[in-house]
Amino acid sequence: MMIPFIASDAGGSPTDVQLLTLGTTIVVFAIFFVLTAKFVWPHILKGLDDRDQKLRDDLESAEEARQQANAALLEYEEELKKARTEAGEMIATARQDAKAAAEELRSNNTRELAEMKNAATADINAAKKAAIGELHNEASTLAVAIASRILDREISSEDQQTLLSESLAELGQAK
């Protein structure tokens, strides 16, 4: 059995070299190589160089982005730390303000209670003095009425006032 593309019509052996075919193949290859080297190969090299440059740029961009992300993270952590400190200070200030307000309320309540107590004591003392004065007036009026019955005569209001003042003075000295 024979393979058709290897077999030739002349009946020669497949190892026989035909110079014309060999020369034509070498010339076609050389022309192809020169044309490829002149027109195609620069585009391939340019594409590879562009790809290499793009990869380098992407790596630089990624590194720069990573550095920016690290800087942003550090800044964020610093801001968070500052915010926590401020929050702690605000809480401490609020506690102090609340404590001061409570103390102020207590002192105001204590002062108001003392004022109310003093006012009530003063009112009680005034009422007591008024009651005692009224009681003295009633007692002197009764004494005058009894004395006038005993003496069968009426005492004038001036005499009554004089007797009342003298009696009060004597009672005041007796206390």
RABEL-V417246 format. One line per field, one symbol per residue. ss: DSSP state (h for helix, s for strand, l for the rest). phi: phi as a letter, one per 40 degrees, with the letter a starting at -180 (. if undefined). burial: 1 if it has 16 or more other C-alpha atoms within 10 Angstrom, else 0. A space follows every 10 residues. Layout:
ss = ???
phi = ???
burial = ???
//
This chain:
ss = llllllllll llllllllhh hhhhhhhhhh hhhhhhhhhh hhhhhhhhhh hhhhhhhhhh hhhhhhhhhh hhhhhhhhhh hhhhhhhhhh hhhhhhhhhh hhhhhhhhhh hhhhhhhhhh hhhhhhhhhh hhhhhhhhhh hhhhhhhhhh hlllllhhhh hhhhhhhhhh hhhhl
phi = .bcccccbcc gccccccbcc cccccccccc ccccccccbc dccccccccc cccccccccc cccccccccc cccccccccc cccccccccc cccccccccc cccccccccc cccccccccc cccccccccc cccccccccc cccccccccc cfacbccccc cccccccccc ccccc
burial = 0000000000 0000000000 0000000000 0000000000 0000000000 0000000000 0000000000 0000000000 0000000000 0000000000 0000000000 0000000000 0000000000 0000011001 0001100000 0000000001 0001000100 00000
//
